[in-house]
Structure formats: C-alpha cells, structure tokens
C-alpha cells in the first residue's frame, strides 16, 4: 500500500510541471479581438493605411465610403477559404505582396471577409468598420487632420479609443 501511495505522489510531482507548462502555453495562444468603427485615414484609398492587420483567424469588414482593402494569404497549415467581397460598387483584382497571392477590393458600400487561415489585411480610405478575431498584430493610424473624427478602435475588449495620428502597433490575443 505504501509503494502505491509513494508511486502516486512521485508521478504527481513529475507531471505537475508539465501540466503547468501546457496550461501556460494554451493561455498564451488565446484568441483576441479587434474592432474598428468609422475608421478614416489621410489620403483616401491611395493614402497611408488606416489598418494593417496580420492575423491567424478571421476578418469581417464593411466599407461605407470609398476605400481599398488588400487581403493576402499567409502560409498556414489551416484550410483557407478564399477572401470575398460583396456590394454593388466593388471592384477586385489579383495582387501579390512579397510573392504571396492576394486580392485588392476597391470601391464603396461593400462588405468583405477572410476566414480560416492566416492573412495580412491592409485597409486605406474612409468609412472602415472591422471585426477581427484570432491572434496576431495590428498597426493603426488615423487622420492627422480630423483627429477626433477619424474613428475608434478596441483591442481585446478594452475601451474604445480614437485612432492614433501616428502608427501604433498592438498585439491581438495572447499569441
């Protein structure tokens, strides 16, 4: 009886660090979220990006005014569903960035999505609404002219803040 008890204690002592490590690793990969409302940059569809997002997860967006959205597939093991856009005034064309395939959507009054993989999404223009989930990073930059009317953002359920006038890079999620 004593041997069984000591064996159980020894096994527990050996497995505890491994379990703690696995738990910490799982927490570091937890997904996060990004929300952008009424985003606006300087220069319109040909200006500097208002949002540059690199995410493993999903991206849903809507453009209410004139904007350009570039979506690139990044290498990943996940099955990728092709990005799409729907709207009456949206044009699309194939594009490449650093050798990676992508698509450019240009117009106004359209919705777009990219799901189930790793993507780089670059958005320029006005009337940008964005919801993204997963893990990755985002660089945000609003207008230097319309500082308080250039939209708001929230990362990982934090309070909404005005888009910054200088580029601000943030992490999304824990990984």
N, C-alpha and C positions, 0 to 999 in steps of 0.2 A: 504494500500500500504506500509505503514511504517512497519507493522508487518511482511509482506512477506520479505521485504528487510532485517530487523533485523534477521529474522529466517534464511535467506540465509547466512548472514555473520556469524552467530553463528555456523551453520552447517559447513561452510568452515573452521572456526577456529578449530573446533573439529576434522575434517577429515585431516587437514594438517599434524599433527604429525604422524598419521597412514600411510599416503601416503609416507612420507619421510622415515619412518621405513621400509616399504615394498620395496622401491626403494633401500635402503642401503642393505637390505637382498638379493635382487636379484643381486646386483653388487658383493656381497661377494661370490656368487656362480658361477660367470662367469667362463667358461672353459678356460683352458690354454693349452699350447703345450710343448712337449719335443722332441728335435731332437738330435740324436747321430749319428755321422759319423765316420766310421773306428775305432770303439771302440776296445780297447785291454787292457787286464789285465795281471797281473803276475800269472803264474801257469797254463795257458790254461784252458781247460774245467773243471779241478778239482781244480783250484785256487780260490782266493777270487773273489767275484762278481764285475764285471765292472759296472753293473747297477742293482739296486734293486728298483723296481718301484711299488708303491701302488696307483692305480688309479681307479676312477669311470668314465668309458668312454670307450675308445678303445686303442688298441695297435697293430701296424703293424710293422713287422721287417723282416730283411734279414740277413742271416749269410753267408759271403763269404768265410770264412776259417773255422777252427774247433772250435765249441762252444757247450755249453749246455744251454738250455733255460728251466726253470721251471715256469709253469703257474698254479696258484692256484685260485680257485673260492672263493671269499669272500662273506659273506652273504649280499644280497641286495634284494630290492623289485622288481628290474627290471627283465625282462625276459632275461635269459642268453643264448647266442649262445655258443656252445662248442668251445674251442680254437682249432685251426687246424694248421697243418704244411704240406708243400708240397715241394718235392725235391727228387732227385734220391738217395742222401746219407743222409737220415734222419731216425733215429730210435726213437720210442716212447715207453714209459712205464708209467703205472699209478703210482702216487706218492701221499703222504699225508704230510701235514705240519700243525702242531698243530690241527690235527683232520679234517682239510679241504681237500677236494679232489683236485687233481691236475694231471698234466701230465708233463713228462720230455721229451724234444726233444733233441736229441744228434746227431751231425754229421756236415757236411759242405755243403755249396751250397744249402741252403733251405730257404724258407720264412715261417713266422708264423703270426698268428693273433688271437686276443681275442677281441670280440666286445660286446657291450650292457650289461654291468654289472660292477661289482667291482672285480678287480683282483690284485694279487701280482705276479709280474714277476721278476725273478732273472736270470741274464744272465752272464755267465762266458765264456771266450775264446777270440778269435780274429776275426776281420772282422765283427764287430757288427754294423749294421745300424738299427736305431729305430726311429719310429714316433709314439708318443702317444698324445692323446687329452682327456681332461676332467679335473677333479680336484683331487688332491691328493698330493703325495710327492715322491721324488726320492733321492736315495743315489748313488752318482757316485764315482768311484775310477778307475783311470787309472794305468799305469805301473810305477813302481819306477825305472825301468831300462831304458825304452825308453820314457823318459818324454815328449819329443816334437813330438814323432811319435805314440802316443797312442790314437789318435783320438780327436775329438772335440764335444762340446755339446752346445745347446742353449735352454734356458727355456723362455717360454712366449715371443718369438720374440726378445730376447736380442741378442747381438752379439755373435758369436761363440768363445768359449774359449777352450783351451787344457784341457783334462780330468785331474782332480787333482790327485796328488800322495797319498794324504790322503783322507779318506772318507769325502765327502761333501754332506750334506743333504739340499735339497731345496724343496720349495712348488711349485706346478704346479697349475695355475689358482688361483682363489680367494677363494677356499673353501676347 
